[in-house]
Amino acid sequence: MAARSEKLLTPLQDGDLILKPLAETHREALRAACAADHDIWQIYASNFGPPDFDGNFDALLASPSRLAFAVLLEDVLVGMSAYLRLDPPADTLEVGNTYIARHRA
């Protein structure tokens, strides 16, 4: 499963949109993106708004059952997403834990 997980964590890019494996280096930019839309967190199972951000970010990074990505647009972190519930025998996974910040004009 570890080798398969490594392959799944390959960065993805389409034009200016990039998904990179989520890392500690993304913490502050993701914190800012999540804090900018504090009302949205009431509909999520995990609250990434203040004051719950650090605990949930740490849990996401530590979870062996979630392969998380930072979502970047033109090199600016705008959100996160993750592969969940990997089922190698069935060659399936679920996409979730997704948040994309609202565009601010």
QUINORBEL-V128413 format. One record per residue. N is the residue number from 1. RES is the residue in three letters. PSI is psi as a letter, one per 20 degrees, with the letter a starting at -180 (999 if undefined). Layout:
BEGIN
n=N res=RES psi=PSI
n=N res=RES psi=PSI
END
This chain:
BEGIN
n=1 res=MET psi=h
n=2 res=ALA psi=g
n=3 res=ALA psi=g
n=4 res=ARG psi=g
n=5 res=SER psi=g
n=6 res=GLU psi=g
n=7 res=LYS psi=h
n=8 res=LEU psi=h
n=9 res=LEU psi=j
n=10 res=THR psi=p
n=11 res=PRO psi=q
n=12 res=LEU psi=q
n=13 res=GLN psi=p
n=14 res=ASP psi=o
n=15 res=GLY psi=c
n=16 res=ASP psi=i
n=17 res=LEU psi=p
n=18 res=ILE psi=p
n=19 res=LEU psi=p
n=20 res=LYS psi=q
n=21 res=PRO psi=p
n=22 res=LEU psi=p
n=23 res=ALA psi=r
n=24 res=GLU psi=h
n=25 res=THR psi=i
n=26 res=HIS psi=i
n=27 res=ARG psi=g
n=28 res=GLU psi=h
n=29 res=ALA psi=h
n=30 res=LEU psi=h
n=31 res=ARG psi=g
n=32 res=ALA psi=g
n=33 res=ALA psi=g
n=34 res=CYS psi=h
n=35 res=ALA psi=h
n=36 res=ALA psi=i
n=37 res=ASP psi=l
n=38 res=HIS psi=h
n=39 res=ASP psi=h
n=40 res=ILE psi=h
n=41 res=TRP psi=i
n=42 res=GLN psi=i
n=43 res=ILE psi=i
n=44 res=TYR psi=q
n=45 res=ALA psi=h
n=46 res=SER psi=p
n=47 res=ASN psi=o
n=48 res=PHE psi=j
n=49 res=GLY psi=r
n=50 res=PRO psi=q
n=51 res=PRO psi=j
n=52 res=ASP psi=i
n=53 res=PHE psi=g
n=54 res=ASP psi=g
n=55 res=GLY psi=g
n=56 res=ASN psi=h
n=57 res=PHE psi=g
n=58 res=ASP psi=g
n=59 res=ALA psi=h
n=60 res=LEU psi=g
n=61 res=LEU psi=h
n=62 res=ALA psi=i
n=63 res=SER psi=p
n=64 res=PRO psi=i
n=65 res=SER psi=j
n=66 res=ARG psi=p
n=67 res=LEU psi=o
n=68 res=ALA psi=q
n=69 res=PHE psi=q
n=70 res=ALA psi=p
n=71 res=VAL psi=p
n=72 res=LEU psi=p
n=73 res=LEU psi=o
n=74 res=GLU psi=l
n=75 res=ASP psi=j
n=76 res=VAL psi=p
n=77 res=LEU psi=p
n=78 res=VAL psi=i
n=79 res=GLY psi=a
n=80 res=MET psi=r
n=81 res=SER psi=r
n=82 res=ALA psi=q
n=83 res=TYR psi=p
n=84 res=LEU psi=r
n=85 res=ARG psi=l
n=86 res=LEU psi=p
n=87 res=ASP psi=n
n=88 res=PRO psi=g
n=89 res=PRO psi=h
n=90 res=ALA psi=i
n=91 res=ASP psi=l
n=92 res=THR psi=q
n=93 res=LEU psi=r
n=94 res=GLU psi=q
n=95 res=VAL psi=p
n=96 res=GLY psi=b
n=97 res=ASN psi=k
n=98 res=THR psi=p
n=99 res=TYR psi=p
n=100 res=ILE psi=p
n=101 res=ALA psi=q
n=102 res=ARG psi=q
n=103 res=HIS psi=p
n=104 res=ARG psi=o
n=105 res=ALA psi=999
END
